[in-house]
Amino acid sequence: MLTRLIVSLADVYSMLIFVYVMMSWLPTTRGVLADIYQVLGKLCDPYLNLFRKLIPPIGGMVDVTPIVALLVLQFGVRLLLILI
């Protein structure tokens, strides 16, 4: 029961990060999309900023931190499940 909850929460958070990254490609200056993007930013940026401090953008433009953050989240959850 607890393991299912942990996996579900990690999956939901992974999906939020994915949507946040995809929305960053859209021009969102105002309106509902901008509000959703801001809320997702408040939820995802604290976690993503941990990795942005360690990994610089490739070529100064390509930010790979969401990929690394998602991998760490998924591997971390799976490791936690093994230890439980």
Backbone atoms as SQL, in Angstrom:
CREATE TABLE atoms (id INTEGER PRIMARY KEY, chain TEXT, resi INTEGER, resn TEXT, atom TEXT, x REAL, y REAL, z REAL);
INSERT INTO atoms VALUES
  (1, 'A', 1, 'MET', 'N', 0.830, -1.190, 0.000),
  (2, 'A', 1, 'MET', 'CA', 0.000, 0.000, 0.000),
  (3, 'A', 1, 'MET', 'C', 0.876, 1.257, 0.000),
  (4, 'A', 2, 'LEU', 'N', 1.860, 1.316, 0.903),
  (5, 'A', 2, 'LEU', 'CA', 2.745, 2.462, 0.970),
  (6, 'A', 2, 'LEU', 'C', 3.596, 2.557, -0.291),
  (7, 'A', 3, 'THR', 'N', 4.032, 1.433, -0.787),
  (8, 'A', 3, 'THR', 'CA', 4.862, 1.444, -1.997),
  (9, 'A', 3, 'THR', 'C', 4.080, 1.961, -3.199),
  (10, 'A', 4, 'ARG', 'N', 2.830, 1.573, -3.289),
  (11, 'A', 4, 'ARG', 'CA', 1.994, 2.046, -4.393),
  (12, 'A', 4, 'ARG', 'C', 1.800, 3.557, -4.320),
  (13, 'A', 5, 'LEU', 'N', 1.642, 4.088, -3.108),
  (14, 'A', 5, 'LEU', 'CA', 1.486, 5.531, -2.921),
  (15, 'A', 5, 'LEU', 'C', 2.764, 6.267, -3.324),
  (16, 'A', 6, 'ILE', 'N', 3.916, 5.756, -2.924),
  (17, 'A', 6, 'ILE', 'CA', 5.193, 6.390, -3.258),
  (18, 'A', 6, 'ILE', 'C', 5.402, 6.411, -4.766),
  (19, 'A', 7, 'VAL', 'N', 5.152, 5.297, -5.415),
  (20, 'A', 7, 'VAL', 'CA', 5.310, 5.226, -6.875),
  (21, 'A', 7, 'VAL', 'C', 4.326, 6.163, -7.566),
  (22, 'A', 8, 'SER', 'N', 3.104, 6.213, -7.101),
  (23, 'A', 8, 'SER', 'CA', 2.096, 7.094, -7.709),
  (24, 'A', 8, 'SER', 'C', 2.477, 8.558, -7.561),
  (25, 'A', 9, 'LEU', 'N', 2.940, 8.954, -6.382),
  (26, 'A', 9, 'LEU', 'CA', 3.345, 10.343, -6.169),
  (27, 'A', 9, 'LEU', 'C', 4.545, 10.707, -7.038),
  (28, 'A', 10, 'ALA', 'N', 5.499, 9.801, -7.151),
  (29, 'A', 10, 'ALA', 'CA', 6.659, 10.049, -8.006),
  (30, 'A', 10, 'ALA', 'C', 6.239, 10.151, -9.473),
  (31, 'A', 11, 'ASP', 'N', 5.317, 9.335, -9.900),
  (32, 'A', 11, 'ASP', 'CA', 4.835, 9.390, -11.282),
  (33, 'A', 11, 'ASP', 'C', 4.095, 10.695, -11.566),
  (34, 'A', 12, 'VAL', 'N', 3.277, 11.137, -10.628),
  (35, 'A', 12, 'VAL', 'CA', 2.551, 12.401, -10.795),
  (36, 'A', 12, 'VAL', 'C', 3.539, 13.565, -10.860),
  (37, 'A', 13, 'TYR', 'N', 4.535, 13.565, -9.962),
  (38, 'A', 13, 'TYR', 'CA', 5.528, 14.642, -9.966),
  (39, 'A', 13, 'TYR', 'C', 6.354, 14.612, -11.255),
  (40, 'A', 14, 'SER', 'N', 6.675, 13.440, -11.744),
  (41, 'A', 14, 'SER', 'CA', 7.388, 13.325, -13.013),
  (42, 'A', 14, 'SER', 'C', 6.560, 13.908, -14.148),
  (43, 'A', 15, 'MET', 'N', 5.272, 13.642, -14.143),
  (44, 'A', 15, 'MET', 'CA', 4.392, 14.185, -15.176),
  (45, 'A', 15, 'MET', 'C', 4.302, 15.711, -15.067),
  (46, 'A', 16, 'LEU', 'N', 4.280, 16.245, -13.853),
  (47, 'A', 16, 'LEU', 'CA', 4.254, 17.696, -13.676),
  (48, 'A', 16, 'LEU', 'C', 5.528, 18.327, -14.240),
  (49, 'A', 17, 'ILE', 'N', 6.664, 17.706, -13.978),
  (50, 'A', 17, 'ILE', 'CA', 7.925, 18.215, -14.516),
  (51, 'A', 17, 'ILE', 'C', 7.902, 18.163, -16.040),
  (52, 'A', 18, 'PHE', 'N', 7.421, 17.067, -16.595),
  (53, 'A', 18, 'PHE', 'CA', 7.338, 16.930, -18.054),
  (54, 'A', 18, 'PHE', 'C', 6.457, 18.016, -18.665),
  (55, 'A', 19, 'VAL', 'N', 5.296, 18.248, -18.092),
  (56, 'A', 19, 'VAL', 'CA', 4.383, 19.274, -18.603),
  (57, 'A', 19, 'VAL', 'C', 5.017, 20.658, -18.468),
  (58, 'A', 20, 'TYR', 'N', 5.677, 20.910, -17.344),
  (59, 'A', 20, 'TYR', 'CA', 6.354, 22.191, -17.126),
  (60, 'A', 20, 'TYR', 'C', 7.415, 22.438, -18.193),
  (61, 'A', 21, 'VAL', 'N', 8.204, 21.427, -18.497),
  (62, 'A', 21, 'VAL', 'CA', 9.250, 21.569, -19.512),
  (63, 'A', 21, 'VAL', 'C', 8.628, 21.791, -20.888),
  (64, 'A', 22, 'MET', 'N', 7.583, 21.059, -21.213),
  (65, 'A', 22, 'MET', 'CA', 6.931, 21.235, -22.512),
  (66, 'A', 22, 'MET', 'C', 6.310, 22.633, -22.629),
  (67, 'A', 23, 'MET', 'N', 5.745, 23.119, -21.520),
  (68, 'A', 23, 'MET', 'CA', 5.130, 24.452, -21.549),
  (69, 'A', 23, 'MET', 'C', 6.174, 25.553, -21.689),
  (70, 'A', 24, 'SER', 'N', 7.416, 25.267, -21.306),
  (71, 'A', 24, 'SER', 'CA', 8.452, 26.287, -21.428),
  (72, 'A', 24, 'SER', 'C', 8.748, 26.601, -22.895),
  (73, 'A', 25, 'TRP', 'N', 8.353, 25.744, -23.775),
  (74, 'A', 25, 'TRP', 'CA', 8.547, 25.982, -25.203),
  (75, 'A', 25, 'TRP', 'C', 7.452, 26.858, -25.806),
  (76, 'A', 26, 'LEU', 'N', 6.368, 27.057, -25.065),
  (77, 'A', 26, 'LEU', 'CA', 5.247, 27.852, -25.562),
  (78, 'A', 26, 'LEU', 'C', 5.388, 29.297, -25.102),
  (79, 'A', 27, 'PRO', 'N', 4.935, 30.241, -25.926),
  (80, 'A', 27, 'PRO', 'CA', 4.933, 31.636, -25.462),
  (81, 'A', 27, 'PRO', 'C', 3.778, 31.858, -24.482),
  (82, 'A', 28, 'THR', 'N', 4.103, 31.937, -23.205),
  (83, 'A', 28, 'THR', 'CA', 3.073, 32.115, -22.180),
  (84, 'A', 28, 'THR', 'C', 3.365, 33.398, -21.409),
  (85, 'A', 29, 'THR', 'N', 2.780, 34.511, -21.859),
  (86, 'A', 29, 'THR', 'CA', 3.007, 35.777, -21.184),
  (87, 'A', 29, 'THR', 'C', 1.841, 36.170, -20.285),
  (88, 'A', 30, 'ARG', 'N', 0.649, 35.740, -20.647),
  (89, 'A', 30, 'ARG', 'CA', -0.519, 36.062, -19.819),
  (90, 'A', 30, 'ARG', 'C', -1.645, 35.087, -20.127),
  (91, 'A', 31, 'GLY', 'N', -2.633, 35.093, -19.284),
  (92, 'A', 31, 'GLY', 'CA', -3.768, 34.207, -19.473),
  (93, 'A', 31, 'GLY', 'C', -3.664, 32.954, -18.636),
  (94, 'A', 32, 'VAL', 'N', -4.516, 32.014, -18.940),
  (95, 'A', 32, 'VAL', 'CA', -4.604, 30.777, -18.166),
  (96, 'A', 32, 'VAL', 'C', -3.322, 29.958, -18.279),
  (97, 'A', 33, 'LEU', 'N', -2.756, 29.878, -19.487),
  (98, 'A', 33, 'LEU', 'CA', -1.522, 29.115, -19.653),
  (99, 'A', 33, 'LEU', 'C', -0.381, 29.690, -18.825),
  (100, 'A', 34, 'ALA', 'N', -0.302, 30.987, -18.753),
  (101, 'A', 34, 'ALA', 'CA', 0.739, 31.629, -17.943),
  (102, 'A', 34, 'ALA', 'C', 0.536, 31.315, -16.464),
  (103, 'A', 35, 'ASP', 'N', -0.714, 31.302, -16.020),
  (104, 'A', 35, 'ASP', 'CA', -1.004, 30.968, -14.615),
  (105, 'A', 35, 'ASP', 'C', -0.631, 29.525, -14.309),
  (106, 'A', 36, 'ILE', 'N', -0.966, 28.623, -15.213),
  (107, 'A', 36, 'ILE', 'CA', -0.612, 27.208, -15.025),
  (108, 'A', 36, 'ILE', 'C', 0.899, 27.048, -15.012),
  (109, 'A', 37, 'TYR', 'N', 1.578, 27.745, -15.915),
  (110, 'A', 37, 'TYR', 'CA', 3.036, 27.671, -15.988),
  (111, 'A', 37, 'TYR', 'C', 3.681, 28.182, -14.696),
  (112, 'A', 38, 'GLN', 'N', 3.135, 29.243, -14.120),
  (113, 'A', 38, 'GLN', 'CA', 3.668, 29.776, -12.863),
  (114, 'A', 38, 'GLN', 'C', 3.475, 28.798, -11.715),
  (115, 'A', 39, 'VAL', 'N', 2.311, 28.182, -11.639),
  (116, 'A', 39, 'VAL', 'CA', 2.057, 27.200, -10.582),
  (117, 'A', 39, 'VAL', 'C', 2.986, 26.005, -10.726),
  (118, 'A', 40, 'LEU', 'N', 3.139, 25.519, -11.946),
  (119, 'A', 40, 'LEU', 'CA', 4.055, 24.403, -12.181),
  (120, 'A', 40, 'LEU', 'C', 5.487, 24.799, -11.843),
  (121, 'A', 41, 'GLY', 'N', 5.854, 26.038, -12.126),
  (122, 'A', 41, 'GLY', 'CA', 7.183, 26.523, -11.786),
  (123, 'A', 41, 'GLY', 'C', 7.426, 26.513, -10.289),
  (124, 'A', 42, 'LYS', 'N', 6.427, 26.901, -9.527),
  (125, 'A', 42, 'LYS', 'CA', 6.566, 26.901, -8.067),
  (126, 'A', 42, 'LYS', 'C', 6.679, 25.478, -7.524),
  (127, 'A', 43, 'LEU', 'N', 6.085, 24.520, -8.212),
  (128, 'A', 43, 'LEU', 'CA', 6.157, 23.127, -7.771),
  (129, 'A', 43, 'LEU', 'C', 7.430, 22.433, -8.243),
  (130, 'A', 44, 'CYS', 'N', 7.879, 22.744, -9.434),
  (131, 'A', 44, 'CYS', 'CA', 8.985, 21.998, -10.051),
  (132, 'A', 44, 'CYS', 'C', 10.349, 22.661, -9.892),
  (133, 'A', 45, 'ASP', 'N', 10.404, 23.984, -9.885),
  (134, 'A', 45, 'ASP', 'CA', 11.698, 24.672, -9.859),
  (135, 'A', 45, 'ASP', 'C', 12.559, 24.360, -8.634),
  (136, 'A', 46, 'PRO', 'N', 11.995, 24.235, -7.435),
  (137, 'A', 46, 'PRO', 'CA', 12.886, 23.903, -6.308),
  (138, 'A', 46, 'PRO', 'C', 13.659, 22.601, -6.520),
  (139, 'A', 47, 'TYR', 'N', 13.017, 21.595, -7.062),
  (140, 'A', 47, 'TYR', 'CA', 13.693, 20.325, -7.341),
  (141, 'A', 47, 'TYR', 'C', 14.659, 20.457, -8.516),
  (142, 'A', 48, 'LEU', 'N', 14.219, 21.118, -9.589),
  (143, 'A', 48, 'LEU', 'CA', 15.072, 21.266, -10.764),
  (144, 'A', 48, 'LEU', 'C', 16.289, 22.142, -10.479),
  (145, 'A', 49, 'ASN', 'N', 16.138, 23.132, -9.605),
  (146, 'A', 49, 'ASN', 'CA', 17.260, 24.025, -9.290),
  (147, 'A', 49, 'ASN', 'C', 18.399, 23.291, -8.588),
  (148, 'A', 50, 'LEU', 'N', 18.094, 22.208, -7.896),
  (149, 'A', 50, 'LEU', 'CA', 19.154, 21.402, -7.292),
  (150, 'A', 50, 'LEU', 'C', 20.121, 20.898, -8.357),
  (151, 'A', 51, 'PHE', 'N', 19.594, 20.537, -9.491),
  (152, 'A', 51, 'PHE', 'CA', 20.403, 20.001, -10.586),
  (153, 'A', 51, 'PHE', 'C', 20.986, 21.110, -11.456),
  (154, 'A', 52, 'ARG', 'N', 20.283, 22.244, -11.545),
  (155, 'A', 52, 'ARG', 'CA', 20.798, 23.357, -12.345),
  (156, 'A', 52, 'ARG', 'C', 22.072, 23.929, -11.742),
  (157, 'A', 53, 'LYS', 'N', 22.231, 23.796, -10.431),
  (158, 'A', 53, 'LYS', 'CA', 23.452, 24.258, -9.778),
  (159, 'A', 53, 'LYS', 'C', 24.644, 23.386, -10.175),
  (160, 'A', 54, 'LEU', 'N', 24.389, 22.124, -10.487),
  (161, 'A', 54, 'LEU', 'CA', 25.459, 21.175, -10.783),
  (162, 'A', 54, 'LEU', 'C', 25.741, 21.001, -12.269),
  (163, 'A', 55, 'ILE', 'N', 24.709, 21.167, -13.097),
  (164, 'A', 55, 'ILE', 'CA', 24.836, 20.869, -14.527),
  (165, 'A', 55, 'ILE', 'C', 24.598, 22.143, -15.340),
  (166, 'A', 56, 'PRO', 'N', 25.629, 22.656, -15.990),
  (167, 'A', 56, 'PRO', 'CA', 25.429, 23.848, -16.833),
  (168, 'A', 56, 'PRO', 'C', 24.716, 23.474, -18.132),
  (169, 'A', 57, 'PRO', 'N', 24.052, 24.431, -18.753),
  (170, 'A', 57, 'PRO', 'CA', 23.423, 24.159, -20.053),
  (171, 'A', 57, 'PRO', 'C', 24.468, 23.765, -21.096),
  (172, 'A', 58, 'ILE', 'N', 24.118, 22.834, -21.935),
  (173, 'A', 58, 'ILE', 'CA', 25.018, 22.381, -22.999),
  (174, 'A', 58, 'ILE', 'C', 25.030, 23.438, -24.103),
  (175, 'A', 59, 'GLY', 'N', 26.203, 23.892, -24.444),
  (176, 'A', 59, 'GLY', 'CA', 26.322, 24.915, -25.473),
  (177, 'A', 59, 'GLY', 'C', 25.718, 26.240, -25.056),
  (178, 'A', 60, 'GLY', 'N', 25.457, 26.405, -23.774),
  (179, 'A', 60, 'GLY', 'CA', 24.872, 27.642, -23.276),
  (180, 'A', 60, 'GLY', 'C', 23.382, 27.768, -23.491),
  (181, 'A', 61, 'MET', 'N', 22.771, 26.771, -24.169),
  (182, 'A', 61, 'MET', 'CA', 21.346, 26.903, -24.497),
  (183, 'A', 61, 'MET', 'C', 20.510, 25.701, -24.089),
  (184, 'A', 62, 'VAL', 'N', 21.019, 24.508, -24.217),
  (185, 'A', 62, 'VAL', 'CA', 20.232, 23.295, -24.002),
  (186, 'A', 62, 'VAL', 'C', 20.320, 22.879, -22.540),
  (187, 'A', 63, 'ASP', 'N', 19.194, 22.916, -21.869),
  (188, 'A', 63, 'ASP', 'CA', 19.117, 22.568, -20.448),
  (189, 'A', 63, 'ASP', 'C', 18.719, 21.093, -20.320),
  (190, 'A', 64, 'VAL', 'N', 19.652, 20.266, -19.884),
  (191, 'A', 64, 'VAL', 'CA', 19.380, 18.834, -19.733),
  (192, 'A', 64, 'VAL', 'C', 19.014, 18.470, -18.303),
  (193, 'A', 65, 'THR', 'N', 18.920, 19.463, -17.432),
  (194, 'A', 65, 'THR', 'CA', 18.627, 19.155, -16.030),
  (195, 'A', 65, 'THR', 'C', 17.285, 18.458, -15.824),
  (196, 'A', 66, 'PRO', 'N', 16.230, 18.765, -16.576),
  (197, 'A', 66, 'PRO', 'CA', 14.985, 18.012, -16.360),
  (198, 'A', 66, 'PRO', 'C', 15.145, 16.518, -16.626),
  (199, 'A', 67, 'ILE', 'N', 15.943, 16.167, -17.614),
  (200, 'A', 67, 'ILE', 'CA', 16.158, 14.749, -17.913),
  (201, 'A', 67, 'ILE', 'C', 16.873, 14.073, -16.754),
  (202, 'A', 68, 'VAL', 'N', 17.932, 14.718, -16.279),
  (203, 'A', 68, 'VAL', 'CA', 18.689, 14.167, -15.153),
  (204, 'A', 68, 'VAL', 'C', 17.811, 14.106, -13.907),
  (205, 'A', 69, 'ALA', 'N', 17.032, 15.160, -13.665),
  (206, 'A', 69, 'ALA', 'CA', 16.164, 15.202, -12.485),
  (207, 'A', 69, 'ALA', 'C', 15.122, 14.087, -12.529),
  (208, 'A', 70, 'LEU', 'N', 14.547, 13.842, -13.689),
  (209, 'A', 70, 'LEU', 'CA', 13.561, 12.762, -13.813),
  (210, 'A', 70, 'LEU', 'C', 14.208, 11.397, -13.605),
  (211, 'A', 71, 'LEU', 'N', 15.388, 11.207, -14.152),
  (212, 'A', 71, 'LEU', 'CA', 16.093, 9.935, -13.948),
  (213, 'A', 71, 'LEU', 'C', 16.420, 9.711, -12.477),
  (214, 'A', 72, 'VAL', 'N', 16.913, 10.745, -11.803),
  (215, 'A', 72, 'VAL', 'CA', 17.240, 10.620, -10.377),
  (216, 'A', 72, 'VAL', 'C', 15.979, 10.332, -9.570),
  (217, 'A', 73, 'LEU', 'N', 14.885, 11.007, -9.897),
  (218, 'A', 73, 'LEU', 'CA', 13.634, 10.772, -9.177),
  (219, 'A', 73, 'LEU', 'C', 13.169, 9.329, -9.344),
  (220, 'A', 74, 'GLN', 'N', 13.162, 8.839, -10.566),
  (221, 'A', 74, 'GLN', 'CA', 12.682, 7.479, -10.810),
  (222, 'A', 74, 'GLN', 'C', 13.609, 6.426, -10.207),
  (223, 'A', 75, 'PHE', 'N', 14.921, 6.606, -10.372),
  (224, 'A', 75, 'PHE', 'CA', 15.860, 5.653, -9.773),
  (225, 'A', 75, 'PHE', 'C', 15.809, 5.715, -8.256),
  (226, 'A', 76, 'GLY', 'N', 15.654, 6.923, -7.710),
  (227, 'A', 76, 'GLY', 'CA', 15.563, 7.071, -6.258),
  (228, 'A', 76, 'GLY', 'C', 14.353, 6.372, -5.681),
  (229, 'A', 77, 'VAL', 'N', 13.230, 6.501, -6.350),
  (230, 'A', 77, 'VAL', 'CA', 12.006, 5.828, -5.885),
  (231, 'A', 77, 'VAL', 'C', 12.166, 4.320, -5.972),
  (232, 'A', 78, 'ARG', 'N', 12.733, 3.858, -7.073),
  (233, 'A', 78, 'ARG', 'CA', 12.915, 2.403, -7.220),
  (234, 'A', 78, 'ARG', 'C', 13.886, 1.868, -6.164),
  (235, 'A', 79, 'LEU', 'N', 14.936, 2.607, -5.875),
  (236, 'A', 79, 'LEU', 'CA', 15.891, 2.200, -4.835),
  (237, 'A', 79, 'LEU', 'C', 15.223, 2.201, -3.467),
  (238, 'A', 80, 'LEU', 'N', 14.413, 3.195, -3.212),
  (239, 'A', 80, 'LEU', 'CA', 13.681, 3.251, -1.942),
  (240, 'A', 80, 'LEU', 'C', 12.749, 2.061, -1.800),
  (241, 'A', 81, 'LEU', 'N', 12.112, 1.660, -2.883),
  (242, 'A', 81, 'LEU', 'CA', 11.210, 0.511, -2.841),
  (243, 'A', 81, 'LEU', 'C', 11.956, -0.788, -2.582),
  (244, 'A', 82, 'ILE', 'N', 13.175, -0.872, -3.098),
  (245, 'A', 82, 'ILE', 'CA', 13.982, -2.072, -2.826),
  (246, 'A', 82, 'ILE', 'C', 14.359, -2.142, -1.361),
  (247, 'A', 83, 'LEU', 'N', 14.638, -0.972, -0.780),
  (248, 'A', 83, 'LEU', 'CA', 15.065, -0.944, 0.622),
  (249, 'A', 83, 'LEU', 'C', 13.918, -1.118, 1.606),
  (250, 'A', 84, 'ILE', 'N', 12.696, -0.848, 1.165),
  (251, 'A', 84, 'ILE', 'CA', 11.538, -0.981, 2.080),
  (252, 'A', 84, 'ILE', 'C', 11.201, -2.450, 2.273);
